[in-house]
């Protein structure tokens, strides 16, 4: 991807995403490998790579995340701790949603690495909902059959690990770029559930909607305002990166 000719912006990046869905007995093991390398001296903020999830450009493409009032505004801000909203995408380190992610360089300067233009990540989910057997009930009106065709429920364990870049020092080189450095590796793990509305009755042109409730209870690098690496954290999300 690149900016167009005569554009006010100057950026380009190449992105590779590899998704694998594997069945292990009664478990589904889904993985996503992601890599992006970006260049340029002036990339619009809405097009940058985000550490925790989708960037603003991708969120504007979704009718639910771009609609004011669909989710509380206080869930979607950035600050000195994690927040409660995440949309699948980017490096997809969901445990860091809403966190500015400060990173100190070798000179003691602080950088916020919640976004950048280059990075790599590995995401995984182990679905175990097929382990549960529900009691069979006589359904003369077809309500259970309708529910199975309309909704899909998944429960899973998840883990994410990734690294993003930041720029340090004074502009250098013919492209007037800052020196690119890699931030510390960050990882999260936890438990989640997702419900997908597959059919919308007469509104058949509406795409399937997936709403998630994830609990990233483990972070390998916690915000400065927290003291526990393992604690109850939660977020509501739209769509899955897989």
C-alpha positions, 0 to 999 in steps of 0.5 A: 500500500502507498500514498497516491501521487501528489498526495499531502502524505508520504508513506508506504507499507507492505503487510503479510497476514497468515491465518490457519484454522486447525481441528484438534479432536474436539478443539479448534486451534486458530493462529494468525501470524502478522508482519508489516514494514512501513516507510515514509515521513508523513503517514496519516494517524488513522492509517498507522499500525496499532498495537492493540487492534484495528486502526481508526481507518478500519474502524470507520469501515465498520458500521458499528464501531463508527456509530456514535453511541453504539459503545460508551465513549469512555471505553474507547479512549487512550490513557495510562491504563488499559480500557474496555473496547477492542476491534480485531486488527493490527497486531491484535494484542487485545490486552493493551487496548486503550493503553498508551504503552510508554517506552523509554529509549536509551537516552531516557526519552519516553515514546508512546508505542500504542501505534507505529508503522512496522511490527510483527505479532502472533495471535492464537485461540484455542476454542473449546466450546465443543466440549460441552454437550447440551441437553436435547429438548423436544422443539416442536416450534423449531426455536432451537433449530432457528437459534442454531442457524442464526447464532454461533457461540464460541468460547476460547483461550487466547494468547497474543505476542508482538512487537512494534516500532518507534522512532528515535533521535533526529531525522537522518538520511535522504528520506528525512526519517527518524531512526527506527527502533523496536519496542519491548515485546509484549504479550497477553493471555486470557479467556474469551467468548464470542457470539456471532449473529449469522442471519438477520431475517429480512435484512439478509444483506447485513454482514455477520456481526461478532461481539466478543467479551475477552478477559486478558488476565495476564500481561507480561508488561503491566501499566505503571499504575498497576501492581499485578501481572495477573488480575481481572481485566475485561473488554468488549470487542467487535469482530475477530482478527482470525 
